[in-house]
Amino acid sequence: MLDSMLSEDSPPDVNVDMPCLAVNAGFDVYPNIAEPTDWWLLGNLKTDGVDAVIKAYRDGTTPGMRMNREMPLRELARRYGNKHSKKLYWKDDLICRWLHEWGADYMGGR
């Protein structure tokens, strides 16, 4: 599976059947594309307001949302794939793992 992913030019473009937003106790808002982490943060309802949060969601402006629709899957596979791994993943689960690893690297490099 990794070999075929190393040649995929299209981005992961992970999405959901039923779009919705997750709001935590601090009023931070996240899309339900992946886990609620900094690279998916759409904004804060109290400090940014509803309009800004909805605009960020509609326009896909979070670092995670941009990467999800722009970075070729081959780049994620090159960075995070392990040809010697004995672990078994469904393709979608592996992509989600790589999205998380990318986000952790992205936030660490800021």
C-alpha positions as semicolon CSV with decimal commas, in nm:
position;residue;x (nm);y (nm);z (nm)
1;M;0,000;0,000;0,000
2;L;0,280;0,244;0,086
3;D;0,439;0,203;-0,258
4;S;0,118;0,309;-0,432
5;M;0,075;0,604;-0,195
6;L;0,429;0,721;-0,273
7;S;0,316;0,793;-0,629
8;E;-0,019;0,964;-0,555
9;D;-0,018;1,327;-0,666
10;S;-0,360;1,410;-0,525
11;P;-0,394;1,547;-0,171
12;P;-0,554;1,339;0,107
13;D;-0,870;1,556;0,094
14;V;-1,014;1,384;0,400
15;N;-1,371;1,497;0,455
16;V;-1,685;1,385;0,631
17;D;-2,032;1,285;0,518
18;M;-2,200;1,516;0,767
19;P;-2,003;1,837;0,825
20;C;-2,032;1,982;1,173
21;L;-1,826;2,185;1,416
22;A;-1,696;2,085;1,758
23;V;-1,686;2,346;2,033
24;N;-1,486;2,285;2,350
25;A;-1,547;2,432;2,697
26;G;-1,320;2,728;2,615
27;F;-1,530;2,812;2,304
28;D;-1,259;2,701;2,061
29;V;-1,414;2,562;1,741
30;Y;-1,282;2,277;1,524
31;P;-1,408;2,105;1,207
32;N;-1,496;1,738;1,245
33;I;-1,235;1,643;0,986
34;A;-0,982;1,522;1,243
35;E;-0,892;1,561;1,609
36;P;-0,937;1,896;1,786
37;T;-0,580;2,027;1,775
38;D;-0,416;2,361;1,708
39;W;-0,363;2,302;1,336
40;W;-0,738;2,249;1,285
41;L;-0,854;2,540;1,509
42;L;-1,108;2,757;1,328
43;G;-1,120;3,022;1,598
44;N;-1,282;3,104;1,926
45;L;-1,648;3,201;1,947
46;K;-1,592;3,455;2,225
47;T;-1,281;3,628;2,094
48;D;-1,320;3,584;1,715
49;G;-1,698;3,566;1,681
50;V;-1,927;3,340;1,483
51;D;-1,870;3,511;1,148
52;A;-1,492;3,466;1,161
53;V;-1,523;3,101;1,265
54;I;-1,770;3,021;0,987
55;K;-1,554;3,207;0,733
56;A;-1,247;3,005;0,841
57;Y;-1,450;2,684;0,801
58;R;-1,601;2,784;0,466
59;D;-1,267;2,903;0,324
60;G;-1,065;2,617;0,477
61;T;-0,800;2,849;0,618
62;T;-0,660;2,642;0,905
63;P;-0,313;2,493;0,845
64;G;-0,461;2,142;0,862
65;M;-0,740;2,220;0,617
66;R;-0,497;2,378;0,369
67;M;-0,254;2,088;0,390
68;N;-0,540;1,837;0,357
69;R;-0,643;1,983;0,021
70;E;-0,302;2,091;-0,115
71;M;-0,017;1,858;-0,010
72;P;0,023;1,556;-0,238
73;L;-0,031;1,226;-0,058
74;R;0,309;1,114;-0,188
75;E;0,469;1,385;0,029
76;L;0,298;1,256;0,343
77;A;0,395;0,900;0,251
78;R;0,755;1,007;0,191
79;R;0,778;1,192;0,522
80;Y;0,590;0,953;0,749
81;G;0,565;0,618;0,574
82;N;0,775;0,330;0,700
83;K;0,843;0,053;0,447
84;H;0,969;-0,173;0,725
85;S;0,670;-0,135;0,954
86;K;0,482;-0,449;1,055
87;K;0,174;-0,250;1,161
88;L;-0,149;-0,293;0,971
89;Y;-0,366;0,006;0,883
90;W;-0,663;0,075;0,664
91;K;-0,555;0,337;0,413
92;D;-0,784;0,603;0,565
93;D;-0,652;0,536;0,916
94;L;-0,294;0,560;0,797
95;I;-0,365;0,892;0,627
96;C;-0,523;1,023;0,949
97;R;-0,213;0,916;1,140
98;W;0,007;1,101;0,891
99;L;-0,216;1,411;0,916
100;H;-0,159;1,406;1,290
101;E;0,216;1,359;1,251
102;W;0,228;1,644;1,000
103;G;0,038;1,870;1,238
104;A;0,267;1,789;1,530
105;D;0,569;1,870;1,311
106;Y;0,403;2,186;1,181
107;M;0,327;2,316;1,531
108;G;0,669;2,215;1,657
109;G;0,837;2,405;1,377
110;R;0,649;2,731;1,431
